[in-house]
Amino acid sequence: MSDQSIQERLFPTLTCFGCGPANPKGFHLRSYGAEDDTVIGAFWPGPEHDNGFGFLNGGIISTVLDCHTAAAVVQGSVDHGFRALDGAPLPFITAGFDVRFLRPTPLGPKVDLWAKVESIAEQEAIVIGELRCDGKVRASMRAVWKRFRPR
């Protein structure tokens, strides 16, 4: 595994709040390719990510999973030779996702992130992802990504 994350290697100037290395106030998620064609990472939720009941906010969970699956899509794009079109910062952009909150996620301990490209073609990619804590899946996501066509 490289010391540089997928984000740092493949989109170092991106300012996305969740995964952009160039956003000084963002989450700076770092995702890494694993041997089994999955992408892994971690996030450390703090008190500012509270849902008001002492657990990780669902919007934060959705953002983290959206951005972590982005790393899987971009890595998959590179692996399949799908380059970003002229004027597009990335080959694909989120078209939609379905997040399932399976159990509350505590604040404080590290959460583990997992993602895998389910399918990828020139125009669309589908990715699944999970947020895990204490060995349990806390939330899952299925995301559809479409080819990023700047206008």
C-alpha positions as CSV (number, residue, x, y, z in Angstrom):
1,M,0.0,0.0,0.0
2,S,1.3,3.4,-1.0
3,D,1.8,6.1,1.7
4,Q,-0.1,8.5,-0.5
5,S,-3.8,8.2,-0.6
6,I,-5.9,7.8,-3.7
7,Q,-7.0,11.4,-3.2
8,E,-3.4,12.7,-2.9
9,R,-2.2,10.8,-5.9
10,L,-5.2,11.2,-8.3
11,F,-6.8,14.6,-7.4
12,P,-4.5,16.6,-5.2
13,T,-5.9,20.0,-6.1
14,L,-9.6,19.1,-5.5
15,T,-11.3,21.3,-2.9
16,C,-14.2,18.9,-2.0
17,F,-15.2,19.3,1.6
18,G,-15.0,15.5,2.3
19,C,-12.2,14.2,0.2
20,G,-10.4,17.2,-1.3
21,P,-6.8,17.4,-0.2
22,A,-6.8,21.1,-1.1
23,N,-9.6,22.2,1.2
24,P,-8.0,23.6,4.4
25,K,-11.2,23.1,6.4
26,G,-12.4,19.8,5.0
27,F,-12.3,16.2,6.3
28,H,-9.2,15.3,4.2
29,L,-10.4,11.7,3.9
30,R,-7.6,9.4,2.8
31,S,-8.5,6.2,1.0
32,Y,-6.2,3.4,-0.1
33,G,-6.5,0.5,-2.5
34,A,-6.4,-2.9,-0.9
35,E,-5.3,-6.2,-2.4
36,D,-8.8,-7.5,-3.0
37,D,-9.9,-4.6,-5.3
38,T,-11.5,-2.8,-2.3
39,V,-10.7,0.7,-1.0
40,I,-10.3,1.2,2.7
41,G,-9.9,4.2,4.9
42,A,-10.8,5.7,8.3
43,F,-12.5,8.7,9.8
44,W,-12.4,10.0,13.3
45,P,-15.7,11.6,14.3
46,G,-15.5,14.4,16.8
47,P,-18.0,16.2,19.0
48,E,-18.7,18.7,16.1
49,H,-20.2,15.7,14.2
50,D,-22.8,15.0,16.8
51,N,-26.4,14.4,15.7
52,G,-27.7,15.9,19.0
53,F,-28.1,12.5,20.7
54,G,-24.4,11.6,21.1
55,F,-24.0,9.7,17.8
56,L,-22.5,10.5,14.4
57,N,-24.8,12.7,12.3
58,G,-26.4,11.0,9.3
59,G,-25.4,13.8,6.9
60,I,-21.8,13.4,8.0
61,I,-22.0,9.6,7.4
62,S,-23.5,10.2,3.9
63,T,-20.7,12.7,3.1
64,V,-18.0,10.4,4.3
65,L,-19.4,7.4,2.3
66,D,-20.0,9.6,-0.8
67,C,-16.4,10.8,-0.7
68,H,-14.9,7.4,0.1
69,T,-16.8,5.7,-2.7
70,A,-15.4,8.5,-5.0
71,A,-11.9,7.2,-4.3
72,A,-13.1,3.7,-5.4
73,V,-14.6,5.2,-8.6
74,V,-11.6,7.3,-9.5
75,Q,-9.2,4.3,-8.9
76,G,-11.5,2.1,-11.0
77,S,-11.5,4.7,-13.7
78,V,-7.8,4.7,-13.8
79,D,-7.7,0.9,-13.9
80,H,-10.1,0.8,-16.8
81,G,-8.5,3.8,-18.7
82,F,-11.5,6.1,-18.3
83,R,-9.9,9.5,-18.2
84,A,-11.6,12.8,-17.1
85,L,-13.1,14.6,-20.1
86,D,-11.7,18.0,-21.0
87,G,-12.7,20.5,-18.4
88,A,-13.8,17.9,-15.8
89,P,-11.8,17.4,-12.7
90,L,-12.8,13.8,-12.3
91,P,-14.1,11.1,-14.8
92,F,-17.3,10.5,-12.9
93,I,-19.6,12.5,-10.6
94,T,-22.2,11.3,-8.0
95,A,-25.6,10.8,-9.7
96,G,-27.3,9.5,-6.5
97,F,-27.0,7.2,-3.6
98,D,-28.9,5.2,-1.1
99,V,-27.6,5.2,2.5
100,R,-28.9,2.7,5.0
101,F,-28.4,3.5,8.7
102,L,-28.2,0.1,10.3
103,R,-27.2,1.1,13.9
104,P,-26.0,4.3,15.7
105,T,-22.4,5.2,15.2
106,P,-20.6,6.4,18.4
107,L,-18.7,9.6,18.4
108,G,-15.0,9.4,19.3
109,P,-13.7,6.1,18.2
110,K,-12.3,5.6,14.7
111,V,-14.7,4.4,12.0
112,D,-13.5,2.2,9.2
113,L,-14.5,2.8,5.6
114,W,-14.8,0.2,2.9
115,A,-15.8,0.5,-0.7
116,K,-15.8,-1.6,-3.8
117,V,-16.7,-0.9,-7.4
118,E,-19.6,-3.2,-8.3
119,S,-19.6,-2.3,-12.0
120,I,-18.0,0.3,-14.2
121,A,-18.4,1.2,-17.8
122,E,-17.7,4.2,-19.9
123,Q,-20.8,6.1,-18.9
124,E,-21.7,4.8,-15.4
125,A,-20.2,3.2,-12.3
126,I,-21.9,1.6,-9.3
127,V,-20.1,1.4,-6.0
128,I,-21.0,-0.1,-2.7
129,G,-19.6,1.2,0.6
130,E,-19.7,0.6,4.3
131,L,-19.0,2.6,7.5
132,R,-17.9,0.3,10.3
133,C,-17.2,0.8,14.0
134,D,-16.3,-1.8,16.7
135,G,-16.5,-4.6,14.1
136,K,-20.1,-3.8,13.1
137,V,-21.5,-2.2,9.9
138,R,-23.1,1.0,11.0
139,A,-24.2,2.3,7.6
140,S,-24.1,1.1,4.0
141,M,-24.3,2.9,0.7
142,R,-25.0,2.0,-2.9
143,A,-23.9,4.9,-5.2
144,V,-24.5,5.5,-8.9
145,W,-21.9,7.6,-10.6
146,K,-22.3,9.1,-14.1
147,R,-19.7,10.4,-16.5
148,F,-18.8,14.0,-15.6
149,R,-19.5,16.1,-18.7
150,P,-18.7,19.8,-18.1
151,R,-21.1,22.2,-19.7
